[in-house]
Amino acid sequence: MLMTQAMATVGAPSAPWLTILILLALAGGVTLWLVKPLQSVARPFALGVSVIIAAVYFAALGMDFSVGAAGSVQFAETYAWIPQIGVSLAWGINGMGAVMIALAVILVPVVIGAEWEDREDSDIASYFAWILVLEAIMIGLFAARDIFVFYILFEAMIIPMYFLIGRYGGEKRKRAAMKFLLYSLAGGLIMLAGVIGVFVYGPGGEQAFMIDNIAGNLVVTETAQLWMFLSFFIAFAIKAPMFPVHTWLPDTTEQATPGTSTLLVGVLDKLGTFGMIAICLPLFPDAATKVAPAIMFFALISIIWGAFMAINSDNLLRLVAYTSVSHFGFIVIGIFSGSQLAMTGSILYMVAHGVGTAGLFLVVGFLEKRGGSYLISSYGGWQRVTPLIAGSFMIAGLATIALPGLSGFIPEYLVLMGTYKVSPGIAMVAATGVVLAALYILLPYQRLFTGPKPDTTVSDLGGREKTVMGVLIAAMVALGFYPAPVLDYVTPVAEETAILITVADDTAAAADVETAIVEGSSK
């Protein structure tokens, strides 16, 4: 993963784990696509490959990743690629990269299981092939330590997502795919200016794009640094998504399949906030400090705007998309607050949001298969015929609105508490989003599932669907009651990066994370 210069590299792993994972996912996707006889067994093949990838990754973490050195680059691999311009094929992760890859390798088999029966064999084979190729790119993005490689993968990610949306989505899928493509290409083009600037003003050499070499070594004027920061930040804000460059997201999720939306919002959109932490802050700390108040202002608008749009949405997929706009506002505030506590909360928030949003998207998909519509107004009283769907929707929804005991509570509490210590006004305004969140989850639940029994006979969740939701709900509960293992991974990264930015009068050090959790749990 992209790191600050201060993050030293820990000893070499026992195997090139990141390369192995990327090649496994890529080979699985290409094989499924090209070998026609595999189409009849595409479902178990894709699931098997994704489960193997997850098993290899967690085994590698257990063997070679030192949690005590989670603030340092581990699993480091560096291969010369284009030394003439200083490009290296370099992989490596710290604690934040580790948990983000973990999120990706967990959600891919979950999505495959959720969309097991949605299409014919030939169609599902290509669909799952694109998902496996996308998994390879996701792992590469969270592991890239060379900015040029990160940029290439950032652009390459568009290809599988474009086909997953434009070929397998709803009636207006082509328009949604084109809007996604245009926004993504615009963000990539803007980022390219910053990549060129890093090369021009950086230290040069055969590893000119390595973040380890660039951080702290840019010889650049204050104005030039600001423009370079903005080139990266705008691209990440589009991906995040933040107001006012968020409009592509609800249109995309409305037309994409629930599984595609799960990977898009649950994992890929995290590249926006991930990049802010991994690239914007270590490379351009002065510029980040200068514009942080403006960024936090737009993040507040994202919180409020996303919440109100979710409340007013009749389409369930658009509703979940707008809730994510609101949640990303909390994450961005924590990143640019200058508080280590809030930064810790933001990184944990990315994981918690990925799990909770996956639950919402997939259970909405299960509901649509039975009711034939994503419109809230088409339902009523369905708790009486599908109690497991109703319960799953409620748990996932409560997790996203930070109910104590579920995954969203601790990260949201850390973000608000850490931000309050730096800027009470911003924290208090952001807290209104918590109240609005209750409305955009509880009101739809009431309209969907309460009332007289509907005149319909449908089945509730089947065994495979129960397994999918069971995995996600277990993760929500685990992160709610015992987030310490994840915090062990992300806290050192927050300590390294939060000190790079100062907002307002941060005269006191942030409270210890564990103390804050104890205080929050007691309320």
N, C-alpha and C positions, 0 to 999 in steps of 0.2 A: 504494500500500500504506500501511497505517497506520504512522506514523513517530513518532519522538521529536521534541520541539520543536527539538532541536539539529540535526536533519537539515534543512539548508536545501534549498530547491527550486531545481533547475538550470533553465536557460532553457527556454522553450516548445519542444516538438518541431515538426517540419516538418508534421505532420498529427496529428489526434486519434486516435492509433493504438489506444488502449485501447477507446475507443468503437466504432471500426471493427471491432475483433476481436469485441467483445461482440455487436454487431449482425449481423455475418456468421454467427456461430454460432447466434444466436437465429433469424435469418431462414431459415437452412438447415433448422433443426428444424421450424419452423412450416410452411415450404413443403412439406417432405417429408410432413408430416402432412395438409395440406389439399388438395394437388394430387394427385388420385387417379392420373392417368397416370404420375406419377413412381414409383409403387409397383413397377412392373415393372423400374425401373432404380434402385431404392433403394440397392443396394449401391455401385455406382460413384458415384452422386450423393453419398451420405454420405461416402464416402472422399475424393472430390474436394473437397468443402467443407472437411473436416478438414485435408487437405493444404494447401489454399489458406490456411487460417487459420495453420497452422504456418509456411508460407513467408512470409506477410505479417509475422508476429511476428518471425521471425529477421532478415528484411530490415530491419524497424524498429529492432531492436537494433543492427544493424550501422551504420545511418545516424545514429541519434539518441541512442543510449544511451552515455554516457561511463563506461567501466569505471573510470577514474581517480577518478570522483566517485560510485562505487557506494554510498557511505554516504548520499547525498542523494536526495531525491525527484526523479524524472525522469518524463517523459511526463505531466507534470501537466496535468490538466483540472479546472476547477471551474465548475459551473453552479448557479445558484440554483434550489432546488426548493421548499422550504417555509420561506421566510425568517422567517415569523411565529414559528416555534419553533426556528429556527437550523439547519435541515437543508439540506445542500448535496449535489448530485450530483457528488462529487469523486473523481477517479481519479488514480493516480500510483504508481510503483513505485521501490523502491531495489533493491540487489543481491539481497536475499533474495526479494522479490516477483518479480524477473526470472527467477530460476532456478525458482521454483515454478510460474510460468505456463509456462515452457519445459517442465517436466515434464508439465504437463497437456496441452499442445498436441501433445506427442510421443506420449503414451499413448493419446489418443483415436483417432487413425488406426490405431495398433497393435491396439487392441481391436476396432475395426471389421474389420480384416483377419483377426483371429483368429476372429471369430464370423460370418464371411461366409456360410457355408452352413447355419447352424443352424435356420433357420425358413422358412416360406412367405413369398412376396413381401409380402403385406399385413401379416403379423405382423412381419417384419424391418423394414419401413418405419417402423412406429410405434416399434419398439425403437430403431432408429438415430435417429429424431426425438427421443426422450427423451434420448439420449446427447448430441446436439448442443445441446439446451436446457441440459442439465447442464453442458456445456463453457462456455456463455455465463455461467452462474452462477459456475462455478469461477474464470474469469478475473476477473469482477467482485469476488469475495471477496478474491482476492489483490491486487487493485488498489484496493480501497476505502480512502479516506482519511477518510471520515465514519463515525463509530461507528454512527449511526442507519441509514445505508445498509448497513453491514456486518451489522447485526442483521437487517435485512429480508432480505438475501440468505442469511444463515445459516439463517433459517427457510424461505425459498423453496427452498433446496437439498433440503429434505425431500421436496418434491412429486415431482420426477422420480425420486429414489431409491426412494420408496415404490412407484411403479408399476414401475420396473425390477425390484424385488425381488418384489413381490406378484403381478405378472402373468406374468413370464417365468421365475420360479425353479422350484424343485423341488416335491415333493408337499405339503410343509408351508410353502409360500412365504407364504401369507396370514398365518399365525401369526408367521413371522419378520418380515414387513413391519410387522405391528402392533407387535411388540416394538421394532423400530427406530424406528417412529413415536413411541411413548410415551417412549422414552429421549431422543430428539431434541427432542420438545416439552418435556419436563421441563427439559432443559438450556437451551433457548431461554427458557422462562419464568423460570428463575433468572437468566439473563443480563439479561433485561428489567429486573429490579430494579436492576442495576448501571447500565444505560443511563439509567434515570430518575435515579439518583443523580448521574451525570455531569452531567446537565442542571441539577439542583438546585444542585450545588456548583461547577459550572464557571463560566467567565467570562461566558457568555451571549452575546447578539448574534446577528447574522444567520448566523454560522458557529459556533454554539454546540457542535456535535458534531464539529467538525474536530479531529482528534488533534493537529495542529500548534498549535492554540490551547489545548487542554486540558492537555497535558503541562506540568507545573510550575506550573499556574495553578488547581489545585483547592484551594479554601479549605474544608478538611474536618478534622475531629478524627481522632485516631489510630484510634479505634474505628470510626468511620464509614468510613475508608479501608480498614480491614481487611475489613469486611463487603462493601464494593464490590469489593475485590480478589477475595474468595471467590466473589461472584456470577459474575464472569467466569471465574475459574479452574475452578470446578466444571463449568460448561458446556464449557470446553475439555478438562477431564479426561475427561468423558464421550465427547467426540468423539475424543480422542487414540488409543486408550482406555487409561485407567489403572485399576489395581486400586484399589478394589473395584467401580468402575462400568463394567466392561469386558464384562459377561456378555452384552450384546446382540450383540457382534461375532461370536463363533463360531457362534451360532444363525443370524445373518444370512448369513454367508458360506457356511454349510453348505447353505442353500437358494437363494441367489442364483446367477446364472450366473457362470462364471469371469471373464467380461469385466466384469460389474457389480462383482464383488468387487475386480477390479484397480483400477477407478476409485475405489471406496469406500476401500479400504485404501491404495492407492498414492498417491492425491491428496487426497481429501476428508478423511480422518482426519488429515492433516497440518495441517488448519485448527486442530486443538487445540494442537499445539506452536507453530504459526505465531502463533496468537493470544496464547499466553503471552509470546512474544518481542515481538510488535508492539503489544499492548495492556496486558497485566498489568504488565510491567516498566516501561515509560515512564510509565504513568499512576499506578501505585501502588508505587513503589520501596521505600518504608519498610515497607509491609505485606508485600511480597514477601520482603524481607530477614528479616522477623520469622518468617515461616512456612516459609522455605526448608528448614530442617532436617527439618521434618515432611513436606514434599513429597518431599524426597529419600529419606526413609525409605519412603514408599509407592512411590516409583519403584523402589527396591531390591526390594520385594516383587513388583512387576510383573515385574521381570527374572526372579526365581527362580520365581514362580508360573507365569508364562507358559511358561517353559522346561519345567517338570515336566508341565504340562498338555499341552504339545505332544508330549513323549515318550510320554505315555500315550494319545494320540489314535490311533484306528484310521481315522478319517475324514480324508482328505487335506486337505479344505477347512478343517476345524476345526484341523488341525495348523498350516496356514499362518497362520490367524487368531491362534492362541496364540503362534506365533513373533513375530508383530507386537506383541502385548502386551508381550513381553519386550524387543523392540527399542525400542519407545517409552519403556520405562523408562530405557534408556541416553540417549535424546534429552533426556528431562526432567531427568535428573541433570546433564547438561551445561549445560542452560539455567539451572538454579538454583544452580550451583556458584560463580558469581561469577568464573569464570576465562574470560578472552577466548579462550584456546586451546580450552577445552571447548565454549564457545559456538560457535566456528567449526566444531568437529567436529559439534555437534548440527545446525546448519543443513545442512552437507554430508551428514550422516546422513539427513536427510529426503529428499534427492534420491536417494542411493544405495539407501535402503530402498525407495523407490517403484519403482526399476528392477528390483531383485532380486525383490521380492514380485510384481511384474507377471509376471516370468518364471516364478515358481513357480505362480501361479494359472493362467496360460494353458497351461503344459505339463501341469498336472494335468487341465485341461479336454481337451487333446488325448488324453491317456491314457484318460480316461473314455469318450470317443467310440469308442474301440476295444475297451475292456474292459467297458464298461457298468456300472462301479461306481467310487465314490470310496473304497471301503474298501481299506485296505492288505492286509488278510487275504485279499482276492479275487485277489491277484496273486502272482507269484513267477517268477523266471527271465525276465522280459520284456526284459532287455537282449539276449537272444539273438534276439528277433523285432523289437524296436523300439530299435535301438542309438542312433538320433538322439534319441528321446524320453528315453532313459536318460541320455545325455550332457548334454542340455539341462537335465534335472532336477538333475543333479550340479553343473553349472556355476552355475545359479541358486542352488542350495542353498549352495554354497561361498561365493558372493558374499554371501549373507545372514549367514553365520557368520564373515565377516571373514578369509577366506583372503588372504594377501598377494598382490598382483597383481590382485585383483578389487575391485569397488566398495565393499564394506563395510569393508575393512581400514583405510584412512586415517581415515575419520570415527570409527570405534570407537577407534582408537589415540589420536586427538586428544582424544576425550571422556575416556578413562581417564587419559591423561597430564595433561591440564589439571585434572581432578578430584583426582588424586593430589597435585598441588602445593598444593591447598587443603585437602583432607580425605583423607589416605591410607587411613583405615579404610573410608570409603565406596567408594573406588576399588577396594580389595582385595576387598570383598564383591561389588561389581558384576562384577569380573573372573571370578568363578565362573560367571557367565552365559555366558562364552565357552566354557568347558568343556562346560557343558550343551548349548550350541548344537550342538556337534559330534555329540552323541548324537541330538538330535531331527532331524538331517538324515541322518546316515550310517546309523543303524539303519533308518529307513524305506527308504532306498535299497537296503540289503541285502535287506530283505523283499520289496521290489517287483521288483527287477531281477536279483538273483543267484539261483543255484540251477539245477535242471534246466530244460531248455527246455519251455515250456508247450505243451499240446496245442491250439494255436490257430493260425490263419492270419490275420494282420492286416497292414495296410500300415503303414509307418513314416511320418514326417512328409512331407507333400506340399510342392509348391513354394511355395504361399502360406504354409503353416505354417513352412517353413524361413525365409522372408523375415521373418516376425514374430519368430521366435526369434533370427534373425541380428541384427536391429536391437537387440534387448534385450541380447544377449550382447556385441555390439560396445560398447554403452554401459557395461556392467559392466567390460569390459576397459579401456576408455578412462578411466573414473573411477578404476580401480585403478592404472594406470600413469602417468597424467598428469592429476591432478585440478586442476592449477594454474589453468586457465581458470575453473573454477567457484569456486575459492578466491579468485580476484581479485574476483569479484562479492560473495562473502559475508563475507570478512574485515572490510571496513570496517563492515558492519552489526554484526558481533560486537563490534568495538571500541566502537561507540556504545552498545550495550545491556548488555554485561557489566559495565561500570563502575557500572551502576545498582543492583547488588546485591552485598552482601558477606556471605560465609559463613565462619565460623570465623576463623582468623588468616591472612588472605591477605597476608602481609608482603612477598612478592616478586612482581614483575610476571610474567605468564605468558610462557613461552618463545616465541620467534618461531616462527610456524607452519611456515615453510619448513624451519627447522632441525629441528623435531620430525619432519617428514616424512622428512628425510634420515636421522635417527637410527632411525626406525621401519623404513625400507626396508632398513637395513643389518643388521637383526636377523633 
